[in-house]
């Protein structure tokens, strides 16, 4: 996980993140989804990042007022597990839907 950063930029289907070591990483938005009363975003880097697994994705809290986007850290392990389970459920549903469309 990365720290909240004021330099987060939303453009179309990507977000540019500044990592803790000040590296800028362009990420694709995999999904924006609700869990309970909050929204979350799943991101995956467009290029491999040294020190991270190849298919590692990032999960953040997500807020948008239509003009500005804010992402922030998921604060607890319990919240992380709930959000990760929901995202993996969405991935499973998407994979199933893609198989049945063929």
N, C-alpha and C positions, 0 to 999 in steps of 0.2 A: 504494500500500500504506500501511497505517497501523501505528502502533506498538502493541505489546502494551499492554493496559490492564487494570488490576485491576477496572475498573468495567464489565466485560463481563457482560451479563445474558442468560441463555437463558430464553425463555418461549415454550412451544409451538413455533412455527415461526419465531420471530424472535430476533434478537440486537440489543441496543442497544450501539452503539459510541460511544466518545468519540474524536473526531478530534484530530489534533495541535494544532489551534487551539481545543480545548475545546468544539467543537460536538458535540452529541449527535445521532446518526443512527440511526433504527430501520431495521434491515435484515431482509429475508426470507431464510431459509435456502433456497438453491437445491438444495444437495446436501451430504451428508457422505459422503466416499468414501476408500477406501484407495489408497495408492500405496506399493509396497514394504512396509515395516513400520510406516508411520505413517498416521494419518488426517488428512484435510484437510477444510475447509469452504469452500463457495462462498457468498458473500453478495451481495445486491443491495439498494441503498437503496430504501425505499418511496417516497420523494420525491426529486426531482432535487436534487443538491448543487451549489451554485455552485463552479465551478472543476473539476468532473469531467464527463466525457462522460455523456450521458443513459443509456445502457445499460451503463455501466461496472460491473463486478463486482469483488469483493475475494476474494482467496484467502488462507487462513491455515492454519497447523497447528492441529489440533484434538485435544483430550484431554477425556475425561469419565470420572468415576468413578461416574456415575449420579446424583450429587447436585450436583456442581460441574463447571462447564465452564471450560476454559482454552483460549484461542486465543493464538497467538503468530506472530510474523513468520516468513515463509519466508526463510531466511538467505542463500541464494546465488542468483545468476541461473540457474545450472544446475538447482537444485532447483525454482525457479519455472517454468522451461520444461517440466520433466517433469510437474509438477502441472497447469500450464495445458493441456498437450497431453492429459492424461488427462481433465480436466474438459470440454474441447471434444469429445473422443471421446464422453463421456457425453451431451452435448447433442445430438450427431449421432445417437446411438442412440435417444434419446428422441424426437427429431423424426421419425426413420424409423418408430418404433413407433407414434406418433400418426397418421402418414399411413396405415399399413397397417390401423389399427383402424377407419377411416372406411368 
